[in-house]
């Protein structure tokens, strides 16, 4: 019961992804959770399964790239839960192309669905945390923000996730006096429905070749790190970006 009584918001809670795995783990650790996903009915389905098992979980379909929709979801969740203790920004879109072929529209799209998305939820949640005396914000970045990766064409993705890391540190600086902790973690290649759709076989093989631990990450792997950052066990941790990548940023074998 490491999160007993914690009021938690998690984005991107469809089945099979990191957010869905975290939602289940957090609920089992005593949290009350409100999740969301852009896929119609996906967040509702994972929440319903946990509700039937006796956990306090609610899910909604939300397009977080729309600031007004994101704010309405955050405000509604805060009303349902009586406040917000944890915001886990897991959701993100994607878009890849070699830089020579990248259009301004694609670059802007990636920034919107990977960086603007974090602002859209964090901005309203920040106000609730200020009123409530603090909280923990967890942002999902990427090891693409920490090293160059050639396959797919990751310039826009790297720029957006690099922005998430920088935003995390600045938010931590502003929030500390008000009891708001802000941390990020940067996964390597994590197997999920999203990566299955976005990353071709050659890209997966290349990224796994960079891992010292020769397997893809899982939602369970990242969820236990998120659990630590959400819990009071990490009460002296803020402004950090933690690599969870099978050793990809540590070295080469």
Secondary structure by P-SEA (a helix, b strand, c coil): ccccccbbbbcccccccaaaaaaaaaaaaccbbbbbbcccaaaaaaaaaaaaaccbbbbbbcccccaaaaaaaaaaaaaaaccccbbbcccccccccccccccaaaaaaaaaaccccccaaaaaaaaaaaaaccbbbbbbbcccccccccccccaaaaaaaaaaaaaaaaaaaacccccbbbbbbbbcccccaaaaacccaaaaaaaaaaccccccccaaaaaaaaaaaacccccccccbbbbcccccccccc
